[in-house]
């Protein structure tokens, strides 16, 4: 209830707190509610278990033991299948959850099918009670908006999305497709007035409350997806580990595997390994200072520290400077090292590369076209910054900061710096081009416009 459905405090549709007559917030549930709800979940356990190691752990087998364990670390069959009821371990007494009375079981103690049906009906009724609770709409909609658009949505934004949750236009409640559409297509998500600098009383300002800090892991994945990341381990090899051929065939022959089990030290996060059900950060976290004084939250900053800020940027630099620039080369660069597959004889196959070949080739062509006139290096550097800006920052650097030589805005600083790297008259060779392309990517992925989603 606290994390995934109704939250701790009662809310109005616009996300504001409901207050009791004494002016205090109203709790959505009590400790007694927790006790009653826990009784509803008694008797539920795993429905499937892994096969023997001799058979490669597949196919999955039916679990018949309420106390069955979760199985092998690498074959999560019990968690990939719905749970089932073991009625011998289910509390069959009367219960009351959030005002809904659940009657006691009155059937035969030896009728297993009836006892199972009773437990399943009781669980369905409880879930429906939570689903129809008035708090679920503002609570979940705020979390979804925070993950998809902005950490500090307005009350009007929350209200409009909440209406879509309550009714998708056809009378259906909780249609997540309609909710996501409402979030992404709302005026507040799409208007450029929240992004572009505005002049108020002759002072240029931006809406500092809009947007969200990208999680370090998501920033890194954005670079991988945008620049054709790959390893040398084809996904098709997973057939040896029991993955159905039909599923692998859907992926084709090009995809490769990415093995990133140890990124906590550099990114503060690790795939599929958050420290608790509370995620890596709380949705209400504020780092204090000016953010807190303005009444704003910045959840993702809870995992950031001075050390991690530097380590994350350096982690990006490693893959930037280990990229593929010529896919026809006999020897590939080292790539970014990850954890090798257990039993690997060549762990270099696990390493991940991004492909900067096309961008580098385009840059070489542009550099030749630009020629050697006055400002040629600045023009060439501008091309690279704007290319990565469009790819990774939605063009926000160019939109915000017209280039001015010697200026202190992020775009001008990057262009001036790049114009001094590997200065050479065209035609330039691959080594000269790659040095500037690498530096451009590194600078752009270190910029506020990349780190903060607007």
N, C-alpha and C positions, 0 to 999 in steps of 0.2 A: 504493500500500500504506500509506503513512504517514498519509494523510488520509481515505481512503474505504473501507478494508476491514479491515486487521489491526493498524494502528498500529505503534509502534516497539518496544514491550516486551511480553513474554508475560504474559498475565493469567489468573487463575482466573475461574471463572464469576461470582463476586461482584465482579469488578473489581479485586481486590487483586493485587499483583505476584507473579509466580512468581520465586523466587530460585534461583540456582545454588548449588552446594556451598560456594562462597566467600562466600555471602551477598549477591552482587550481582545486580541485575536481568538478565534474559536477553533479548537482542535478538531480535526476530522474524525479521529478515533481515539479510543482510550486503551489502557493496558488490558482491560477485559475484552475488548474487541480482538486484540492480538491473540489472547488465549482461546477465544471461541473460533477464530479463523484457523489456528493451528490444529484444532480438533478436526476441522473439515479435511485437512490434508493428511491426516493419519492414514497409513495403509498404502500410500502410493509409493511405488518404487520402479526400478528398471524393468522394461519388458523384453529387452534383448541383451545378449552377451556375445563376446567374441568367440570364435572357434579356437581350436588348438593351434599352438605355434607350429606344429608339424604340418598343418594344412594352410599355413600362412595367415591364420586368424580369420579366414573367410571360408564360406559365407557365414553370416550372423546366425546365431542360434536363439531359440526362445528361452527366456529366463524364467525359471520356476521358483526361485528362492528370493523371498523378500529381502534378505540380507546380501544379495548378490553384489559383487564389487564393481568398480567402474572399468576394470580391465587394463589392457596395455596402454602405456602412455601415448603410443602412436596410432592406436586404432580405437577411436572413441565411439564405437558402436552403441554402447548404452546411452550416450548423450545425444545420439543422432536419431533416436527413435522415440515415439511417444511413451510416456510412463503408463503403467497399468495398475489396477487396484488389486491388492491382496486383502480381501475382506476380513480375514481372520485378525488383521492388525488395525482395522478401522474402528474408530469410536462411533458407535451407533446411537448414542444418546441425543436428546434434543439440544439444539444450539440456537443462538441468536447472533447474527452478523449484521451490523449497521442497520438495525431495525427490521431485518428479514428473519422471520422465525423458521427454523428448519426442524421439522418434527422428528421424533425418534423412530428408529426402525421397529416395526411391530410384526414382521413376518417370521417365518420359520428360521431357527438358528442353523438348520442343516441345508437350507436352500441357498447354495452358493451363488447361483445366477441372480436370485432376487437381492441378495446382499450386495453383490457387485453393482447391480442396477441402482440400488438405493444410494451407494457411495458416489456413483457417477452423476446421478441426478442432483445430489446435494452439492457436488462441486460445480456443476453447470449453473445451479441457482445462485451460488455464491459469486461466481464470475460475472453472471448477469447483473447482480446487485452492484458490483464494482463498476461494471461497464455503464450502468445507467445512473451512477452517482453524479450529481451536478458538478463536482469538482474535477472530474476526469478531463473535461474539455479544456478549461483554462490551464490546468496543470500540464497535460501532455502537449498542448499546442505551444506553450511557452518553450518547453524543452526542444520541440521540433524546430521552431523558429531559431532558437539559439544555435542549433547544430547546422542549420541550412543557410541562414541569412545574417542575423545580427544578434549580438549578446543582450541588447537592451531594446526589445521591441516596445513600441508605444502601446498604450491601453487600447487605442482604436484598432491597431493591427491585430492584437490578441482577440479583441471582440469579433472582428470580421472572420478570422480563421476559426474561432470557436463556433460561430454560426454554421460554418461548413461542416464542422465535426458533428454538430447536432442534427443537421439535415443537409444531405448532399444535393438537394434540389429535387430528389425523387422520393423523399420520405425515409431514406436510409440513414441511420446513425452510425458514426464511426467509420465511414468510408475513407480509408487513408489516402487513396488516390485523389479524392476530392480535396482532402485536407492539404496534401502536398501541393496540389494545383493552386489552392487558395494562398498558400504561403509564398510560392514562387511568382505568382502572377499579381499579387497585391501591389497597389501603388507604392507602398513604402519599400517594397523590395526592388522595384524597377525604376523609380524616379531618379533622375540624375541629380536632382537638387540635394540628395543625401550624399553625393559623392563629389560633385564638382565644387570648387571654391566659390563662395558667395560673397558679394561685396555688401556689407551692412554698415551704414554711417561712414562710408569711405574707408572701411577696414575690411581687408580680405580675410575670410575665415572659412572653416570647414565644419561640418557637423561631426564633432568628435565623438558623439554618443552612438554613431551608426557604424555598423560593421562588426567584425569579430576577429580575434587573433586565431590564426590557423594552428591547429595542433602540430607539433614538430614532425610527428610521423606522417600526417597527411600532407604537409609541405613537401616532405621527401618523396612520397608516393606520387604527388603531382608532377614532380620532375621526371620520375621514372616513366609515367604514362605519357607525358608530353613529348618525350625524347626517345621513344622506342627502346626502352630498357630490355635487356635480355641477359641470360646466362648461356652456358654451353650444355645445359641439361634439358633435353627435350621433355615436354610434358608426357609424351607417349611412353617414356620409360616407366611411368607409374603403373603400367599394366602388370609389371612384375610384382607389384605390391597389392594386387587385388582390386584395383579400380576397374569398373566395368568398361569394356571396350566401346560400348555404345556412347558412353559419356565422353570418353577420350576422343572418339572420332568426331564429335561435335566441335571440338576445339581446333581441328586441323593439325597440320604438321609444323607450323611456325612457332607456336607458343613454347616458352621455356619456363623453368621453375625458378623461383626466387626464395632462397632459404635465409630468412632474417630472424633468427631466434634470439639474438643478443644485441639489442640496440638501446637498452636502458641507459647506459653510461653516456651515450652520445646524443640521444634524442629524448631521454626521459620517459620513453614509452617502448613497448615491445609488442609485436603483433600477437593477438589472442592471449595476452597475459597481463591484463590489468590487475593491480594489486588487491582489489576487492570489488564487491558489487557496487561500490560507490564510484567506480571508474577511477581515472587518474586525477580527477578534479571535481569540485562541486559546482553545480550550475549557478549558485548564489555567491561564489567566491569573488571578493574584491581585493586587489593588492594594497589597498590603503592609499594614502596621499591624496593627490588631486582627483584620482578616479573615485575613491570613496567619498570625498567631499562633494563631488557632483552627483552622488547617489547612483553611481553606475557599477556594473559588475564586469569582470573580465575573467571568466571561468578558466580558460586555458592557461592563464598566467600562474595558476596555482602550482604547476609543475615546473615552472621556469625559475632559474637562479642565475646569478652572474656567470657562474661556471658553465651552466648548461647552454646559455645563450652563445657562448664562444664555441663550445664543443659541437653544437648543432650546425653552426656555420662552417666549422672545419670539416664536419662529416659531409656536408654538401661539396666542399672544395675537393675532397678525395675523389668523389665520383665525377666531378667536373673535369678534373685533371687526369682521369683514367678512362676517358671516353674513347669510343671508336671514331676515327676520322676517315679511315680508309678500310672499308669492309673487305676489300680484296687483298689486303696485306697478308703476307705469309705468317707473320707473328702478331697476335693481338696484344694490346696493352694489358697491364696487370689487372685492371678492373678494380672494383671495390670488394675487398675480401669480406666474406660472410662465414657462417659456420658450415663446415663440410658435412656431407651426408655420412652417417655412421658406416664405417667400412670403406669409405672412398679411398682409392689409391692415387687419385689425382684431384686434390681439393681445389685446384685452380679452375676446374670446370664449374664450380659453384659460383665463382666470382661474377658480379653483375656489372654490365657496361651500359652506358647510354650512347646513343648513336648521333653524333654531331656531323656526320658526313655530308648530308644534304645542305645544312646551314653553312658549313664551311665552303662547299663548292659554290653556293650562291654568293657568299661573301667574296671569294676570289674573283668571281665574275663582276660583281659590283665594284670591287676595288680597281679592276682594269678599266671599267667604264668611267669611274670618277676621275682617273688620271692623276696628274701631278701639280695641278694648279694651286693657288692660294686656298688654304683651308681644306685641302684634299683629305688629310688625316682626320680632321674633325668630322667631315662628311662621312667618311668610312666608318668611324667610330659610332656616329649617330645611327647609321644603318643597323649596326649590330645591337645597340642598346634598344632601339625601337623594335627590332625583330623579336628579341627575347621578351620585351615588355608586352608586346601583343600576344605572345604565346603564353606567358605565365602571369601577367598582371592585368590582363584585359585592356591594355593600352593606357592604364591610369597614370603612368609616369609622364608620357607625352602629353596627355590631356591636362595635367596639373602644372607641368613645369616647362615652359618654352626655354630652349637652350640659350644661355647667356655665358659667354666665355668668362671663366673665373668666378662664376656665381657659386653660392653655397647650397643650392637645392640639390637633391639626390641625382636627378638626371644630368644636370650640368657637370657635377663632380665626376660622374661615371664617364661621360663623354670626354672630358678633359683628360682624365687618367688614361683611358684607352688610347687616346690619340698619341700618347707618348710610348706605347708598348710596340716593340718590333716595327719601328718606322722603316718603311721600304717602298721604293717606287715600283709601280707595276711593270711587268707582270710579277706577282709575288708567288713564292712557292708554298707548298702545303705546310711546312714547319712554321713559316712566318704567319700564315693565316690561322693555324690552330692555336698559337700562343695568344692571339687577340680574341679568338672565339671563346677559348676557355676562360679568360679573364672577364669577358663580358658576361658570361653565364654566372660566374662566381659573384660578380658585383650585383647583378640583378636579383639573384636569389638571396642576397644579404640585405636587400633594401626593405624599408617599411612597407612599400606598396606590394611586395610579394608576401611578406610575413603577415600582414593584416588584410583580410578579405573585405572588400568594400562592394 
